[in-house]
Amino acid sequence: MTMLEIQTDRVQIKNEDLAIDAYLATPQGKGTFPAVVVIQEIFGVNDHIRDITRRFAKEGYVAIAPAIYQRQAPGFETGYTEKDIEIGRVYKNQTKASELLSDIQAAIDYLYTLPQVKRTGVGCIGFCFGGHVAYLAATLADIKATASFYGAGITTWSPGDGEPTVTRTPEIKGTIYAFFGMEDASIPVEQVDEIEAALQKYNIPHRVFRYSGADHGFFCDQRASYNQQAAEDAWKQVLELFSATL
């Protein structure tokens, strides 16, 4: 398949009195395209997240990566050292589910102002903390398909406290695919089982992918935990999901 030429831009999304920085990648060509919201890890909208956003645009999606730490740390992006992880977790623990959902909805509303974007629902993909946030975002009416990658804490916690995010499973509106590495110490297999059981209980269209030998962050080719085989299969599954639903 020939990859499309793309254009990238730094944009700002308005959400009441907040201006959210975002990275936008748009396919070049006539007609309209489906859209995808890409949700960062704890490391900000860094090079890896921008790369994923561009990859979607090359596949024919208008993709946007909003800075979900805009309220805590405007302009924040970092790498993958232990110190980077520590500061990223500090900001994660300052987020609130209601604000995250509001900011993601603002990103969707922004996408719908673009003439290249189909207004028939969007896809959502998130990694690490973004995988958790994507599970939350799947409850938004405009999100028709979600890919949640190794989102820790879904069964035990919710941003800003409250009931664990898994309790919101009945509110999921579209199809959700969840991806986990079986060597991921931050997400015990019992939690993966609990997520899958909730999706089954509430008849949410879903698939849960478990990759043996894969660790947390297996999709990121800039991390030591990168697992090429798992990453390539997961990308194929995501593209099939979005192609079928958007």
Beta strands, then each sheet from edge to edge (+ up, - down):
strand 1: 6-15
strand 2: 18-27
strand 3: 33-39
strand 4: 62-66
strand 5: 117-127
strand 6: 143-149
strand 7: 175-181
strand 8: 206-211
sheet 1: 1+ 2- 4+ 3+ 5+ 6+ 7+ 8+
end
